[in-house]
């Protein structure tokens, strides 16, 4: 069982002591339970995203002085709680909702800045994200897409490569050194964003498969919250990548 999502790794459903999947009978993870628990983090993220949106821009549409605070607060706070959830899965019923609250600050601040430049871009990104989620869920449940071993390996490798590329461009960016092409609105930049959107979307298939595997194995009930947390991570990533792609496309107009 593999997933490109770092929240859903090979050992996600394994007991740290014995290394085996532990069944909990009536208290086991269910698919409906995971779906229901995904709703609360999603709602919390939307609420804090709306708050950050209102705080990120002034009445004249300019970036507010406190926008950077919400941006970095969401990034750092969300990262810390993500690490807590990754290493303390039993805490997921508490840490996953808290993570969603802080994570929402980031996809609330960034889209506000995009919207100030490109009217309507956020609604387009939201619709594309949930349309992609629905389409891939249908494709997975109907058997049109199967998470085979080679499929998993390819998506995981592509996800890791994308992460390395972003890391390689992030560090120079801290010193105002911009890496050309992939972040521009040229054909190479648009092609790169299309590639990353596809990889992020395919990670949803691996997330579905991994959660289903946990349900079939009878993983503990708290793993429903953990599965919801992992799915949220991928959805936010996909949403941000759609924003980046749309902004590049609109910059060419």
C-alpha positions as CSV (number, residue, x, y, z in Angstrom):
1,X,0.0,0.0,0.0
2,X,1.6,3.2,-1.2
3,X,0.5,6.8,-1.5
4,X,2.3,9.9,-2.7
5,X,0.6,11.8,0.1
6,X,3.1,12.0,3.0
7,X,0.2,11.7,5.4
8,X,-0.7,8.3,4.0
9,X,2.5,6.2,3.9
10,X,3.0,2.5,3.9
11,X,2.9,2.3,7.7
12,X,-0.2,4.5,8.2
13,X,-2.5,1.7,9.3
14,X,0.1,-0.4,11.1
15,X,0.5,-0.8,14.8
16,X,3.9,0.7,15.8
17,X,4.6,-2.1,18.2
18,X,3.8,-5.2,16.3
19,X,4.0,-3.8,12.7
20,X,0.6,-5.4,11.9
21,X,-2.8,-3.9,11.1
22,X,-4.9,-4.0,14.2
23,X,-8.6,-4.8,13.8
24,X,-11.1,-3.1,16.1
25,X,-14.3,-4.9,15.2
26,X,-17.3,-2.6,15.8
27,X,-14.8,0.2,16.7
28,X,-13.1,-0.1,13.3
29,X,-12.7,2.5,10.6
30,X,-15.5,2.8,8.1
31,X,-15.7,4.5,4.7
32,X,-18.9,6.5,5.6
33,X,-17.2,7.5,8.9
34,X,-14.2,8.8,7.0
35,X,-16.3,10.7,4.5
36,X,-18.4,12.3,7.3
37,X,-15.3,13.3,9.2
38,X,-13.8,14.9,6.1
39,X,-16.7,17.4,6.2
40,X,-15.7,19.0,9.5
41,X,-12.1,19.8,8.6
42,X,-13.3,21.1,5.3
43,X,-15.8,23.4,6.9
44,X,-13.2,24.7,9.4
45,X,-10.7,25.4,6.6
46,X,-13.4,27.3,4.7
47,X,-14.2,29.4,7.7
48,X,-10.6,30.4,8.4
49,X,-10.0,30.9,4.7
50,X,-12.9,33.3,4.5
51,X,-11.5,35.2,7.5
52,X,-8.0,35.4,6.0
53,X,-9.5,36.5,2.7
54,X,-11.2,39.5,4.4
55,X,-8.0,40.4,6.3
56,X,-5.6,40.0,3.3
57,X,-6.8,43.0,1.3
58,X,-7.6,46.6,2.1
59,X,-10.8,48.3,1.0
60,X,-9.0,49.5,-2.1
61,X,-8.0,46.0,-3.2
62,X,-4.4,46.3,-2.1
63,X,-2.5,43.7,0.0
64,X,-3.0,44.5,3.7
65,X,-0.1,44.8,6.0
66,X,-1.2,41.8,8.0
67,X,-1.5,39.5,5.0
68,X,2.0,38.1,5.5
69,X,1.2,37.3,9.1
70,X,-1.8,35.1,8.1
71,X,0.1,33.6,5.3
72,X,3.1,32.5,7.3
73,X,1.0,31.7,10.4
74,X,-1.0,29.3,8.3
75,X,2.0,27.7,6.7
76,X,4.1,27.3,9.9
77,X,1.2,26.5,12.2
78,X,-0.3,24.1,9.7
79,X,3.0,22.4,9.2
80,X,3.6,21.9,12.9
81,X,0.1,20.4,13.5
82,X,0.6,18.2,10.3
83,X,3.8,16.8,11.8
84,X,2.0,16.2,15.1
85,X,-0.7,14.3,13.3
86,X,1.8,12.3,11.2
87,X,3.7,11.1,14.3
88,X,0.8,10.9,16.7
89,X,-2.0,9.3,14.7
90,X,-4.1,8.7,17.9
91,X,-4.3,12.5,18.3
92,X,-5.9,12.9,14.9
93,X,-9.5,13.5,16.3
94,X,-8.1,16.7,17.9
95,X,-5.1,17.6,15.7
96,X,-6.8,17.1,12.4
97,X,-9.5,19.8,13.0
98,X,-7.0,22.1,14.5
99,X,-4.7,21.6,11.5
100,X,-7.7,22.5,9.2
101,X,-8.2,25.7,11.1
102,X,-4.6,26.9,10.6
103,X,-4.3,25.4,7.1
104,X,-7.3,27.4,6.0
105,X,-5.3,30.7,6.6
106,X,-2.9,29.9,3.7
107,X,-5.5,29.0,1.0
108,X,-7.4,32.1,2.2
109,X,-4.6,34.6,1.9
110,X,-3.1,33.5,-1.3
111,X,-6.4,33.3,-3.3
112,X,-7.3,36.8,-2.1
113,X,-4.1,38.1,-3.7
114,X,-4.8,36.1,-6.9
115,X,-8.4,37.4,-7.0
116,X,-7.2,41.0,-6.7
117,X,-5.3,40.5,-10.0
118,X,-7.6,38.0,-11.8
119,X,-11.3,38.5,-11.2
120,X,-13.2,35.2,-10.8
121,X,-10.1,33.0,-10.6
122,X,-10.8,31.6,-7.1
123,X,-14.3,30.4,-8.0
124,X,-12.9,28.7,-11.1
125,X,-10.2,27.0,-9.0
126,X,-12.8,25.8,-6.4
127,X,-15.1,24.4,-9.1
128,X,-12.2,22.7,-10.8
129,X,-10.9,21.1,-7.6
130,X,-14.3,19.6,-6.6
131,X,-15.1,18.6,-10.2
132,X,-11.8,16.8,-10.3
133,X,-12.5,15.1,-6.9
134,X,-15.9,14.0,-8.0
135,X,-14.7,12.7,-11.4
136,X,-11.8,10.7,-9.9
137,X,-13.9,9.3,-7.1
138,X,-16.4,8.1,-9.8
139,X,-13.6,6.7,-11.9
140,X,-12.1,4.9,-8.9
141,X,-15.3,3.5,-7.6
142,X,-16.4,2.3,-11.1
143,X,-13.1,0.6,-11.7
144,X,-12.1,2.9,-14.6
145,X,-8.9,3.8,-12.7
146,X,-7.2,1.2,-10.6
147,X,-4.4,1.8,-8.1
148,X,-2.0,-0.9,-9.3
149,X,1.5,-1.3,-8.1
150,X,3.0,0.4,-11.1
151,X,0.4,3.2,-10.9
152,X,1.3,3.8,-7.3
153,X,5.1,3.7,-8.0
154,X,4.8,6.2,-10.8
155,X,2.6,8.7,-8.9
156,X,4.8,8.5,-5.8
157,X,8.0,9.1,-7.9
158,X,6.4,12.0,-9.7
159,X,5.2,13.5,-6.4
160,X,8.7,13.2,-4.9
161,X,10.2,14.8,-8.0
162,X,7.8,17.7,-7.8
163,X,8.6,18.3,-4.2
164,X,12.3,18.4,-4.9
165,X,11.7,20.9,-7.8
166,X,9.7,23.1,-5.5
167,X,12.3,22.9,-2.7
168,X,15.0,23.8,-5.2
169,X,13.1,26.9,-6.3
170,X,12.0,27.9,-2.8
171,X,15.4,28.3,-1.2
172,X,16.8,30.7,-3.9
173,X,13.4,32.5,-3.8
174,X,14.1,33.5,-0.2
175,X,17.1,35.5,-1.5
176,X,15.0,37.1,-4.3
177,X,16.6,34.7,-6.9
178,X,13.9,33.6,-9.3
179,X,14.2,30.4,-11.2
180,X,13.1,31.0,-14.8
181,X,10.6,29.2,-17.0
182,X,8.7,26.9,-14.6
183,X,7.1,29.8,-12.6
184,X,6.6,32.0,-15.6
185,X,3.5,32.2,-17.8
186,X,5.3,30.8,-20.8
187,X,4.6,27.5,-22.4
188,X,7.2,25.7,-20.1
189,X,5.6,27.2,-17.0
190,X,2.1,26.3,-18.1
191,X,3.2,22.8,-19.0
192,X,4.8,22.4,-15.6
193,X,1.7,23.5,-13.8
194,X,-0.4,21.1,-15.9
195,X,1.9,18.3,-15.0
196,X,1.7,19.1,-11.3
197,X,-2.1,19.4,-11.4
198,X,-2.3,15.9,-12.9
199,X,0.0,14.5,-10.3
200,X,-1.9,16.2,-7.4
201,X,-5.2,14.8,-8.9
202,X,-3.8,11.3,-9.2
203,X,-2.8,11.4,-5.6
204,X,-6.5,11.5,-4.8
205,X,-6.8,8.1,-6.4
206,X,-4.1,6.8,-4.1
207,X,-5.8,8.4,-1.1
208,X,-9.1,6.7,-2.0
209,X,-7.3,3.4,-2.4
210,X,-5.4,3.7,0.8
211,X,-8.4,4.7,2.9
212,X,-10.4,1.8,1.4
213,X,-7.5,-0.5,2.3
214,X,-7.6,0.7,5.9
215,X,-11.4,0.1,6.1
216,X,-11.0,-3.4,4.7
217,X,-8.2,-4.2,7.2
218,X,-10.4,-3.0,10.1
219,X,-8.1,-0.1,11.2
220,X,-8.8,1.7,14.5
221,X,-11.7,4.2,14.5
222,X,-9.5,7.2,15.0
223,X,-8.0,6.5,11.6
224,X,-11.1,8.0,10.1
225,X,-9.9,11.4,11.3
226,X,-6.4,10.6,10.0
227,X,-7.8,9.6,6.6
228,X,-9.8,12.8,6.5
229,X,-6.6,14.8,7.3
230,X,-4.7,13.1,4.5
231,X,-7.4,13.8,2.0
232,X,-7.5,17.4,3.0
233,X,-3.8,17.8,2.4
234,X,-4.2,16.6,-1.2
235,X,-7.3,18.7,-1.8
236,X,-5.6,21.9,-0.6
237,X,-2.5,21.1,-2.8
238,X,-4.7,20.5,-5.8
239,X,-6.6,23.8,-5.2
240,X,-3.4,25.8,-5.0
241,X,-2.0,24.2,-8.1
242,X,-5.2,25.0,-10.0
243,X,-4.8,28.7,-8.9
244,X,-1.3,28.7,-10.2
245,X,-2.2,27.2,-13.5
246,X,-5.2,29.6,-14.0
247,X,-3.1,32.6,-13.1
248,X,-0.5,31.7,-15.7
249,X,-3.1,31.2,-18.4
250,X,-4.8,34.5,-17.6
251,X,-1.5,36.3,-17.5
252,X,-1.1,35.5,-21.2
253,X,-4.4,37.2,-22.1
